[in-house]
Amino acid sequence: MWCPLPLLALLCCCLCSRCWALDGAAAAVANPTCSLKDNCNLGENLLSVNADSDPVESHIASIFEDKVNYSLKLFADDANAATTTTTTTTGSSTSTTVLDVLHDALAAANLSELHHATTTTSRSTANYTLRQLSDKREDDDQVEDDERVYLYNIGKRFLAISQPFDAARNPDASPLCRAQMRRYLKALNNFDLWALKMHDASGKLNSGILNGNINQPGDFDQCMGIQQAHDDVTSGNNNDDTQANSPLRGQYCLAYAQPVLPHKSKRLQTFFKLLQSHGPFKSEFNDPGHRVPRYSLINWGICVPSGCTYRDVEYSVAEYLRNQTAATGISFNVRVEPQMCQVRDPQPWDRNTTWAVRFFVLVVCLAVLSTVYDRSTKTQPKQNDWCTAFSLDKNLRWLFSTRSSPGDIEAVHGIRFLNAIMLIFSHKSMAMFFNPYNNRTAMSESLGQPWTVIGRAASLYTDPFLLFSGMLTSYSLFGRLMKQQPIRLKNEYISRLMRIVPPLAALILFCTYVLPLWGSGPQWNLVVGHHADICKQHWWRNLLFIHNYFGFSEMCLTHTHHLGIDTELFAVAPLFILILWRWPRRGLLALLLLCTIGTAARYYTTIVNQLSNYIYFGTNIQRLFRTADYMYSFPPHRSTVYIMGILLGYALRKYQGVQLSPLQLRLGWLAATICVLASLLGPAPMGHIDYVYNSTHAAIYAAFAPIAWCLFFSWIVFVSHNGYKNKLTRLFSWRGFQVSTKLSYAIYLTQFPVFFYNVGRRRHIHHYYNFVSIILDTNEFISIFLASVALTVLFDAPFQNLKKLLIKRPAANQSKAPATTPSTMPTGTALRESEPERKLVSEPELVPLQPHPHAD
């Protein structure tokens, strides 16, 4: 680089004789009028002299001006190449340029310092910066090359351990699927983050396979969160490149695989038995999986590009397993259902969903307005009952009131509560088998014990509700007949429909259009979405109460089949009651004959069709659905306990206040105890892990267990209502159970949606610790309670209030006897005339029952 030493020497000579000229130059530099990088002419500002100055001085100034301009041009070039030298200190940074040094030196009138500083700074700054930049570029290039090599080697090793899933191996795969798969594999080789996430989100074999850790859902959220708008490198303009650069999203597919073992190798059979966790439920591909778990199938979560279809995934998984098991004699059946492939693609609400949401908003607004009216007119002598029908205050006060009328059959409330809790445990134990566990084999072994009868005997816990439904219907109608009140069946049927239809219709609407919007998960479309699709087609069957005749596999809200059975039996109950009233002996014999026929029919049907009303260990899913279709949801087969309830209501009316001797009481309690033990302990061995299905065992249980179970509770109700009290009857008669009775219908309706909402949202594998920790899920119980309260105060109670305003009953002609209206609910949420808040019309006060002389 050119060195300006001669110029600086000349400058020193001039300064000795004309120091005054530099004072103006320093001021000019202190306030420059142009930028150095513009290579402007600084002579006019730097060395300006007066017009009357010496010619020699003017000549020297002219020469100096040319030299300075040329030097500053070189400085400007160096400054453009190395811009700024930045010195970084703690919390601050300092930038020094050549012009700054020159300005400082001139301002100090010290050209020696200018020479030294300018030379040093220009050389060190320019040379050092340029060299550093060159070295840095070389280092960056080297690091980038090394990083590319390292990532390539890591990717190869990583992919050699865990091969990526190629969904484009299907010969019929679409061009979009093939293009996106090439893009995905290329990005995976380049170690791109989004491609690594897609590969990482797919399920992979893990430890603990022999302990049942075979279901691998992968990472649902990571897969669904992949959004790749376009490719980083475009290699052309052909159609494949265009499709490869189309938006790519992660698609989560849940594949089902079922191993097939053709030969009878004992070692392999033992291996597969552990692999399938001893098979507490034996299932096939064609079994409906939206309500009963297909436990024998292997669930595998796979993340693929959104351009591939479920058929592409199914073909590729089958080919992969076929290659892995070649020449081993083992094969796999594979299925991927269309609804089990999900892409995060928010869609606008359809028309039906919009109207459903509007409906629920309207009901909430109506309840708020009714509550405001109720509070604002509370001090007035009389309120408009129509305007307070939806009041939250009024309905909540009724719901949590424990007042009881003297004619109330109090023991019924506690028995309902007990059976409702047992039914919740049974339904929860069924739902828990949908969830993946990393120790599923150990879980099956712990549950393959006789004590699990408490969760396997689910059908027993529904029979007492049929019993009490028939009992309260009979008790109410016999009471009116004894009081010579006319019975208007049309009003009875309308009253029942107004009682049960609003909550049921609201739940169907919610589960069909609103609930599917509330969540997501690997099994969401199976247990929530698929069920909503069924309801969209067959909801009308539920509202006509004929859905129990069309089979469980295509039933909307399968747990409501009991409503259909109870409603159909309620429709014919007045005929049975009239026969028993007109011809007591013949009517009694006729009803006993019907009970016998129903019992024999259950036994015969179980033997012939190989059914099982008890969920024994190793239950076949097809057998469970056949049992539900041929016997469990068929009213004639369930009529036995309902007729027992009619006879119990007749006995409570005819033998009210009967006196029993101590011997009769002991014999009655002994017989009742034998019945309850036989119904519970009798089928207990069928829950053992080594149990083999026996049609005779299943037939005996189906025929006689419901009768024995209901006889136990019938005896408790009979002796309690007649004043024979003990600790057990007092427990069942606790007034607090009246709240559970009012909530029991809503609990019956909401428990399954809550259970399967949580099943659908379950993302990851959990560890099974013990049965109690799984069953006693506090969050689920709180959710069921809150949902039941909401359903009761928004739909159940308001329509009860409207029913009381619309339907009035005639007054009695004779003195009144205690009466109770029938329970029309399968869950035992019956209206009782003994409850003032639930009376259909105003009635005279009932005569209280006196304590029985043999109370204890």
KETORMI-876374 format. One record per residue (C-alpha): residue in three letters; x, y, z. Coordinates in steps of 0.02 Angstrom, whole numbers, plus 32768, in hexadecimal, padded with zeros to 4 digits. Each point is the difference from the previous one (the first is absolute). Layout:
REM residues N
AlaXYZ ...
//
This chain:
REM residues 856
Met800080008000 Trp803B80B17FDB Cys805980538093 Pro7FDE80BA801E Leu80A48028805D Pro8040808A7F84 Leu7F5980548009 Leu8007800680BD Ala80B280487FFD Leu7FC9808D7F8E Leu7F6C801D806F Cys807280158098 Cys806880877FA7 Cys7F6780617FD3 Leu7FBE7FF680AD Cys809D804F8048 Ser7FE380A07F9E Arg7F4680037FF0 Cys7FB67FB2809A Trp7F6D80737FF7 Ala7FC17FAA7F62 Leu7FE77F5C805C Asp7F8E804D807E Gly7F7E80147F77 Ala80267F537FBD Ala7FE17FB180AA Ala7F5B8058800C Ala7FD27FC47F53 Val80287F4C802C Ala7FA4800F80A3 Asn7F63802B7F9D Pro80107FA47F58 Thr7F8780297F77 Cys80107F5D7F9F Ser801C7F48801D Leu80A87FAF7FEA Lys7FB97F6F7FA1 Asp7FC180797F79 Asn80B6802D7FD8 Cys7FD380B98006 Asn807F808D7FE7 Leu8030803880AE Gly807C80837FC6 Glu7F82808C8003 Asn7FD97FDD80B5 Leu80A77FBF803C Leu807E807F7FB7 Ser7FA6809F7FD5 Val806B80A08004 Asn7FD780B67FEE Ala800280517F57 Asp808E80778034 Ser80747F728037 Asp80B17FE77FBB Pro800A7FAB7F53 Val80807F85803E Glu7F8C7FCF808A Ser7F727FEE7F83 His806B7F8E7F94 Ile80337F968094 Ala7F4A7FF68035 Ser7FCC7FC97F52 Ile80837F767FFE Phe7FCE7FC880AF Glu7F4980017FCF Asp80207F887F70 Lys80667F8C806F Val7F7F8001808B Asn7F717FD97F88 Tyr80607F6E7FB7 Ser802C7FBE80AF Leu7F4E8010803E Lys7FC47FA17F68 Leu80707F6F802F Phe7FC3800B80B3 Ala7F4D7FFC7FC2 Asp80207F637F9B Asp804E7FAB8096 Ala7F708039806D Asn7F807FB87F87 Ala80587F578005 Ala80147FF780BC Thr7F7380788034 Thr801B800680B9 Thr806F7FB48084 Thr7F8F7FD58092 Thr80477FEB80AC Thr7F857FA78073 Thr8008801580BB Thr7F897FC5808A Gly7F57804C7FDB Ser8046807C7F7D Ser805080077F53 Thr807780857FB2 Ser8011801E7F43 Thr809E805C7FC1 Thr8013803B7F4D Val808F80547FA4 Leu7FA380A37FF6 Asp7FE9800080BC Val80BD7FF0801B Leu802280897F81 His7F8180728051 Asp80487FE480AE Ala80B180217FC7 Leu7FD4809E7FA1 Ala7F97803E8090 Ala80997FEB806F Ala806E80597F7E Asn807B7F6F800C Leu802D7FBE7F53 Ser80817F898047 Glu7F757FA9805C Leu7F9A800B7F60 His808B7FAB7FA0 His801C7F798080 Ala7F497FDF8026 Thr7FCA80057F4B Thr80897F8C7FC7 Thr7FE67F85808D Thr7F4480037FFA Ser7FF27FF47F45 Arg807B7F727FF4 Ser7FC27F9F8096 Thr7F4980207FDF Ala7FFB7FE47F47 Asn807E7F737FF7 Tyr7FC47FA7809C Thr7F48800F7FD3 Leu80157FC47F4E Arg806B7F6E8037 Gln7F867FD6808B Leu7F6C80047F8A Ser805A7F907F86 Asp80307F868088 Lys7F5080048048 Arg7FB47FD77F58 Glu80767F6F7FEC Asp7FDB7FC380B1 Asp7F44800E7FE3 Asp800C7FA07F5F Gln80667F7B8056 Val7F867FF48093 Glu7F6E7FF57F87 Asp80547F767F9E Asp802C7FA280A0 Glu7F4F80188043 Arg7FB67FBB7F5F Val806F7F68800B Tyr7FDB7FE680B8 Leu7F4380107FEA Tyr80047F8B7F6A Asn805D7F7D8064 Ile7F8E80168097 Gly7F687FF27F91 Lys80407F617FAF Arg80257FB080A8 Phe7F5C803B8048 Leu7F997FC37F6D Ala805D7F5B7FFF Ile7FC17FE280B1 Ser7F4E803C7FDF Gln7FC87FF77F4C Pro7F8780877FC8 Phe7F527FCD7FCB Asp7FE180117F45 Ala7F4680107FDD Ala801D800F7F44 Arg80297F487FE8 Asn7F4D7FE07FD0 Pro7FFA7FE97F42 Asp7F5E80637FFE Ala804880918064 Ser7FD580AA7FBB Pro8085806F7FAE Leu7FEB807B808F Cys80267F78807F Arg809B7FC97FA0 Ala803F80B27FEC Gln7FE7802B80B7 Met80527F5E8038 Arg809A80277F94 Arg800580AC804B Tyr7FF07FB780AF Leu808B7F7F7FE6 Lys807280817FB2 Ala7FE480768091 Leu801F7F718078 Asn80A97FDD7FAE Asn802980B88014 Phe7FD07FF780B6 Asp7F7980847FEE Leu7FA3801E80A1 Trp7F4F7FEA7FBD Ala802E7F5A7FB0 Leu80517FC480A1 Lys7F60802D805E Met7F987F9C7F85 His80707F698012 Asp800A801380BC Ala7F42800E8011 Ser7FE27F507FBE Gly7FF17F73807E Lys80977F8F8017 Leu80227F5E805A Asn802C801880B5 Ser80347F968093 Gly7F817F9B8061 Ile7FAC7FAC7F6B Leu7FE67F5E8061 Asn7FAF80698087 Gly7F8080407F85 Asn805780A07FC8 Ile7FD37FDE7F4B Asn7F8980907FDB Gln806780957FC8 Pro7F98809B7FDF Gly8097806C7FD5 Asp7FF980BC801A Phe7F58803E7FC4 Asp801A80BA8021 Gln80AE80047FB3 Cys7FBE7FAF7F61 Met7F67806F7FF2 Gly806A809B801E Ile806E7FE87F65 Gln7FDD808A7F82 Gln807980127F6D Ala7FC580837F85 His807D7FE17F72 Asp80A47FAD7FDA Asp80A0805F801F Val804E7FCF7F59 Thr7FA480017F5B Ser804F7F8F7F7E Gly7F8F801F7F6D Asn7F5780307FBF Asn7FB97F557FD6 Asn7F637FBB804D Asp80597F958083 Asp806080968040 Thr7F6080658009 Gln7FAD7F778066 Ala809A7FEA806D Asn7FFB80B98028 Ser7F477FFD802D Pro7FD5801E80B8 Leu802D7F688069 Arg7FAE7FDC80A8 Gly80177F72807A Gln7F7B7F787FF7 Tyr7FE87F8B8094 Cys7FBE7F527FD7 Leu7FD77F79807F Ala801D7F557FB0 Tyr7FBC7F5C8045 Ala80627F5F7FEE Gln7FCB7F538037 Pro80827F748008 Val7FD37F567FB8 Leu80597F65803E Pro7FD67F6D7F8D His806B7F79804F Lys7FEF7FBE80B2 Ser80A7802B804A Lys7FEF800680BD Arg808E807C8013 Leu7FB680767F7F Gln7F537FEC804B Thr8046803180A9 Phe805B80937FB2 Phe7F63803F7FAA Lys7F987FE5809B Leu80738076805F Leu800580757F6A Gln7F42800D8003 Ser7FFA800A80BF His7FA37F5A8013 Gly7F6E80457F9C Pro7F7E803B807F Phe7F9C80317F65 Lys80117F9E7F5F Ser7FDB806B7F69 Glu80047FFF7F42 Phe800D80877F7C Asn7F477FFF7FDC Asp7FCF801A80B7 Pro7FB980AD8025 Gly8082805E8063 His7FA5809F8031 Arg7FB97FBA80A3 Val805F7F5E8026 Pro80BF7FFD7FEF Arg804D7F967F77 Tyr80807FC3807B Ser80537F7A7F95 Leu8035807C7F7A Ile80A6805B8002 Asn7FEB80BC7FF2 Trp808D805B7FA7 Gly800980BC7FE5 Ile805480377F5C Cys802780B07FC4 Val7FFF801A7F44 Pro7FEE80937F88 Ser7F4E803D7FE8 Gly80017FD67F47 Cys7FF97F458024 Thr7F5D7FA38021 Tyr7FD07F7E8080 Arg800F7F7A7F78 Asp80B480327FDF Val80277FEF80B8 Glu7FA67F59800E Tyr805C7FB77F6A Ser80AA803C803B Val7FE87FC080B2 Ala7FC77F557FBF Glu80957FF67F8A Tyr807980328089 Leu7FBE7F7B8078 Arg7FFD7F7F7F75 Asn80B7801F7FDA Gln802E7FF980B8 Thr7FA87F59801C Ala802F7FAB7F5D Ala80247F458012 Thr7FCD800280B9 Gly7F507FBC7FEB Ile7FBC809A805A Ser7F92807B7FA5 Phe7FA380A0802A Asn7F5980417FCA Val800580BD7FF0 Arg7F7680807FF8 Val7FFC80BD7FFE Glu7F53804A800A Pro7FDC80A47FA4 Gln7FCA805F809B Met809F7FCD805C Cys806F806F7F90 Gln7FFA80B3803E Val804780A47FBE Arg7FF780A5805C Asp7F93805C7F84 Pro7F7F806D805B Gln7F5C80067FA4 Pro7F70807B8017 Trp7F697FC1805E Asp7F797FB37F97 Arg7F4C8039800C Asn7FC87F7C807E Thr809280238075 Thr7FDC80BA7FFA Trp7F497FE6802D Ala802F7F87808B Val807480808050 Arg7F7B80867FEE Phe7F827F8E8055 Phe806E7FE68099 Val802880B98009 Leu7F4680267FF8 Val7FDB7F87808F Val8089804E806B Cys7FBE80AF7FDC Leu7F507FC7802B Ala803D7FBA80A5 Val805C80A38027 Leu7F67806A7FD9 Ser7F8F7F8E8066 Thr807A800C8092 Val800480BD7FF6 Tyr7F4280058001 Asp7FFA7F878092 Arg8076806A8068 Ser7FB080A57FD4 Thr7F4F7FC4802C Lys802C7F988096 Thr7FB3807F8078 Gln7F5B80057FA2 Pro7F6F7F9A8045 Lys7FED7F967F63 Gln80757FDC7F71 Asn7FD87FC87F50 Asp802A7F468002 Trp801A7FFF7F44 Cys80888084800E Thr805A7FA5808D Ala7FFF7F547FB0 Phe80B480117FC5 Ser803F805F8099 Leu80A87FBE8038 Asp7FDF803380B4 Lys7F5B7FA48006 Asn80407F627FAC Leu809F7FF98069 Arg7F9C801380A0 Trp7F927F6F7FC9 Leu80957F977FCC Phe805D800C80A5 Ser7F677FFA806F Thr7FF57F668071 Arg7F4E8018803C Ser7F9A7F627FF9 Ser7F457FE18000 Pro7FBC7F838080 Gly7FC67F8A7F76 Asp80AC7FF57FB0 Ile80507F547FEA Glu80A3803B8048 Ala806B7F647FEE Val7FF1800C7F44 His807480977FFB Gly80937FA88052 Ile7FEB7F637F95 Arg7FFE806A7F63 Phe809E80588038 Leu805A7F5C8022 Asn7FD57FB57F57 Ala802680A27FA5 Ile80AF8006804C Met801F7F497FD5 Leu7FC580227F4F Ile807980927FF0 Phe808F7F90803B Ser7FD07F7C7F80 His7FF6807B7F71 Lys80A5804E8034 Ser80557F568006 Met7FC67FE47F4D Ala804280A97FC6 Met80AA7FE68052 Phe80287F717F88 Phe8003807D7F70 Asn809980568049 Pro80B27FC97FD9 Tyr80697FC58095 Asn80B77FD18001 Asn7FDB7F6E8076 Arg7F5E7FC37FB5 Thr802B7F498020 Ala801A802080B9 Met7F5B80608002 Ser7FA47F6E7FB2 Glu804C7F86807B Ser7FCB806C8094 Leu7F5080107FBA Gly7FF07F487FD7 Gln7FC47FDB80B1 Pro7F547FCF8044 Trp7FEF80A28064 Thr7FEB80617F5E Val7F4B7FC47FFD Ile7FD580AE8043 Gly802C80477F55 Arg7FCE7F6E7F93 Ala7F4B7FEE803C Ala7FC880A27FAD Ser7F587FB77FCA Leu7FD07FDE80B6 Tyr800B80B8802E Thr7F8080337F7D Asp7F7C7F838039 Pro7FD0805C80A2 Phe7FD180997F99 Leu7F867F987F9C Leu7FC27FB680A3 Phe7FDE80AC804D Ser7FB580417F5F Gly7F7D7F768004 Met7FEB801380BD Leu7FDD80BB7FFD Thr7F8E7FF27F69 Ser7F9C7F7B805A Tyr8005805980A7 Ser7FBE80A17FB3 Leu7F767FB37F96 Phe7FC47F8B8089 Gly7FF980968074 Arg7F90805E7F88 Leu7F927F697FE5 Met7FEC7FEE80BC Lys7FD180B8800B Gln7F8A7FEA7F6B Gln805B80807F98 Pro7FED7FF37F44 Ile809F7FCD7FA5 Arg801F805F7F5F Leu80837F9D7FA4 Lys801980887F7E Asn803780788087 Glu80717F7A804B Tyr80597FE47F5C Ile801080BA7FDB Ser8041801C80AF Arg80857F7C7FE7 Leu803780477F59 Met801080AE8048 Arg80667FB4808B Ile80837FA37F9B Val8004804A7F50 Pro804A80AF8021 Pro80A07FC48057 Leu80147F727F83 Ala7FE880727F69 Ala807980808047 Leu80857F7B801B Ile7FEA7FB97F50 Leu801180AE7FB6 Phe809A80268069 Cys805A7F5B7FDC Thr7FD880097F47 Tyr803180B27FD4 Val805980568092 Leu806B7F7D8057 Pro80657FD27F62 Leu803E80B47FFC Trp80457FFB80B0 Gly80997F947FEE Ser80727F907F9B Gly806F7F6A8019 Pro80387F5B7FB5 Gln7F597FA98025 Trp7F91809B7FFB Asn7FB07FD77F59 Leu7FDD7F4E803A Val7FAA801D80A7 Val7FBB80B07FE3 Gly7FFD80287F46 His7FC07F577FC4 His7F7980008085 Ala7FCA80AD7FC9 Asp7FF17FC27F4D Ile7F8E7F738039 Cys7F93807C8060 Lys7FF0806D7F66 Gln7FAD7F6F7FA7 His7F9C7FA98089 Trp7FD580848083 Trp7F477FEF7FDA Arg7FFF7F4C803F Asn8033803C80AC Leu7F7680828009 Leu7F807F7C7FCD Phe804B7F878081 Ile80137F747F83 His80BE80087FF0 Asn80177F638069 Tyr7FB97F987F70 Phe808580327F81 Gly809D7FB98051 Phe808E804C8062 Ser807880177F6F Glu7F9480867FAD Met7FB0804B809B Cys800F80B6802D Leu8034801180B6 Thr80077F468022 His7FF1801680BB Thr7F4F80457FE9 His7FBC7F577FC7 His7FB57FF080AE Leu7F8E80947FDD Gly7FB27FA17F70 Ile7FE67F648069 Asp7FB4805F8092 Thr7F8E806A7F92 Glu7FBD7F687FA4 Leu7FDF7FA380A3 Phe7FAF809C8048 Ala7F8A80047F6A Val7FB87F53802B Ala800C801080BD Pro7F4E80478015 Leu7FBB7F627FB0 Phe805A7F91807E Ile7FC9806F8090 Leu7F4A7FFF7FC6 Ile7FFF7F417FF5 Leu804B7FF280AD Trp7F81807D8044 Arg7F667FAF7FB2 Trp80317F4A8018 Pro80847FF8808A Arg801C7F437FFE Arg7FF87FE87F45 Gly8065809D7FE5 Leu80847FC5807B Leu800C7F577FAB Ala800980537F55 Leu808E80718036 Leu805F7F718052 Leu7FEB7F9E7F60 Leu804880907F9A Cys809480078078 Thr801E7F477FE9 Ile7FF6800E7F44 Gly807B80918000 Thr807A7FA0806D Ala7FF57F647F92 Ala8017806A7F65 Arg80A1804C8043 Tyr80447F55802A Tyr7FD17FB67F56 Thr804080947F9C Thr80A77FFD805A Ile801A7F477FDD Val7FCC80057F4A Asn805C809F7FCE Gln80987FE78070 Leu7FE380A4805B Ser8046804580A1 Asn7FAF80868069 Tyr809A8000806E Ile80A3804C7FC3 Tyr80717F6D8025 Phe80BD80057FE4 Gly80227FE47F48 Thr7F54803B7FC8 Asn7FE87FFF7F45 Ile7FC780AA7FC1 Gln7F8B7FB17F82 Arg7FB07F9C808D Leu7FE6809E8065 Phe7FA680567F71 Arg7F967F667FDD Thr7FD07FFB80B8 Ala7FCF80B77FFB Asp7F997FEB7F61 Tyr7FA97F5B8027 Met7FE3800D80BB Tyr80408098805F Ser7FA280837F9A Phe7F677F947FD9 Pro7F6F80348072 Pro7FAB7F548013 His80A37FB98045 Arg801180918079 Ser7F4980008035 Thr80187F898092 Val804680808079 Tyr7F8480837FC3 Ile7F6F7F8C8029 Met80517FDF80A9 Gly7FF980BB801C Ile7F4680047FD6 Leu7FE17F76807F Leu806A805C8082 Gly7F9A809F7FE9 Tyr7F607F9B8013 Ala80437FB080A1 Leu803180AA8048 Arg7F4D803C7FE7 Lys7FA47F638036 Tyr806F7FCE8093 Gln802980AD8042 Gly801D7FF780BC Val800A7F428002 Gln804B7FB6809D Leu808E7F837FEE Ser803D7F8E8089 Pro80BA7FFD802E Leu800E7F547FB0 Gln7FB680407F5E Leu807880928002 Arg80977F90801D Leu7FCB7F887F77 Gly7FE080917F8B Trp80AB804D8021 Leu80547F577FEF Ala7FAD7FE17F58 Ala802B80B07FC5 Thr80B67FEA8033 Ile800C7F5A7FA4 Cys7FB880537F65 Val807C808F7FFD Leu80957F8E8022 Ala7FC87F867F7A Ser7FEC80897F7F Leu80AC804A8027 Leu806D7F6D8034 Gly7FB27F837F8A Pro804A80487F60 Ala80A380388053 Pro80687F6B7FBF Met7FD280357F4E Gly807280978016 His809C7F94801A Ile808A80127F7F Asp7FFA7F457FD5 Tyr7F437FF57FEE Val7FBC7FA87F66 Tyr7F5380307FC3 Asn7F757F8A8033 Ser7F5280217FBA Thr7FAB7FAC8094 His80558075807B Ala7FCF80957F96 Ala7F4C7FC47FF1 Ile7FEA7FE680BC Tyr804580AC8021 Ala7F9380547F7D Ala7F627FA8803C Phe800D800980BE Ala807F80868033 Pro7F8A80947FD9 Ile7F747FB08066 Ala80717FDF8097 Trp804D80AD7FFA Cys7F5580577FF9 Leu7FB47F918088 Phe808380418079 Phe7FD080B67FE2 Ser7F467FD77FFA Trp800A7FBA80B0 Ile805C809C803E Val7F7B80727FB5 Phe7F707F988044 Val803C7FF580B5 Ser804080B48002 His7F5D80477FBF Asn7F9F7F9C8083 Gly806A8045808E Tyr807B7F728021 Lys80A18062800D Asn80B57FCE801A Lys80A7804D7FD8 Leu7FFA7FCD7F49 Thr7F5080427FE0 Arg802980A1805D Leu809A80167F93 Phe7F9B7FEC7F61 Ser7F7B80768045 Trp8079808F801E Arg7FB180A27FC4 Gly809C80367FA4 Phe7FE47F7A7F7D Gln7F6B80637FC0 Val807B80747FA8 Ser804F7F6C7FA8 Thr7F537FC57FCC Lys7FDC80A57FAB Leu80A97FFC7FAB Ser80017F487FD3 Tyr7FAD80147F55 Ala807D80867FCD Ile80907F998046 Tyr7FC37F6B7F9C Leu8001806A7F61 Thr80A4805D8016 Gln80787F7E8043 Phe80287FAC7F59 Pro802280A47FA3 Val80778034808C Phe805B7F588000 Phe80197FFC7F44 Tyr802B80B77FF7 Asn80977FD7806C Val80267F617F9D Gly800180637F5E Arg807480858047 Arg807F7F858048 Arg80A480217FA5 His80867F988052 Ile801F7F5A8053 His7FE07FF580BB His80347F888088 Tyr7F807F948058 Tyr8017800080BD Asn7F617FB78048 Phe7F477FF37FDD Val7FCD807F8083 Ser8070808A7FBC Ile7FB77FE97F52 Ile7F497FF28034 Leu8000808C8081 Asp802B808A7F86 Thr7FD0809E805F Asn8002806E7F66 Glu7F867F8F7FA5 Phe7F897FF68094 Ile800080BD8012 Ser7FE180137F45 Ile7F6E7F868005 Phe7FB680598097 Leu800D80AD7FB1 Ala7FBC7FC47F5A Ser7F6F7FAB8059 Val7FD6809C8063 Ala800280697F60 Leu7F917F857FA3 Thr7F877FF78092 Val7FEB80BA8021 Leu7FFB80317F48 Phe7F907F787FB9 Asp7FBE7F83807F Ala7FBC80728089 Pro7FBC808A7F8D Phe7F977F877F9C Gln7FC37FB280A1 Asn7FC380AC8031 Leu7FAA80167F59 Lys7FB27F54800E Lys7FB1802E80A6 Leu7FB380987FAE Leu7FBD7FA17F6B Ile7FC07F5E804B Lys7F887FFC8092 Arg7FB77F688054 Pro7F507FED8043 Ala7FE3800C80B9 Ala7FE17F638066 Asn7F537FC88032 Gln80337FAA80A0 Ser807D80148089 Lys80B080047FC2 Ala80807F7A801B Pro80BB801C7FE7 Ala802A7FF47F4A Thr8099800A7F96 Thr800A801B7F46 Pro805D7F837F97 Ser80B580097FD4 Thr800980087F46 Met80BD80097FFD Pro80717F6D7FE7 Thr807880548077 Gly7F7C80168084 Thr7FE380BB7FF2 Ala7F467FEE8019 Leu7F868087802A Arg7FB27FE580A7 Glu7F5D80508031 Ser80437FF980B1 Glu807B80897FD0 Pro7FA780A98005 Glu807580497F7F Arg7FDC7F757F83 Lys7F437FEF8012 Leu7FA3800B7F5E Val7F718061804F Ser7FD2804380AA Glu7FC87F758073 Pro7FBE7FF980B1 Glu807C7FDA8088 Leu80287F498015 Val7FE47FA280A1 Pro80A87FDC8051 Leu80307F4F8028 Gln80127FD580B7 Pro809D7FA6803C His7FEA7F467FF9 Pro7FFB7FAA80AB His80857F837FC7 Ala807480827FB7 Asp809E7FAD8041 
//
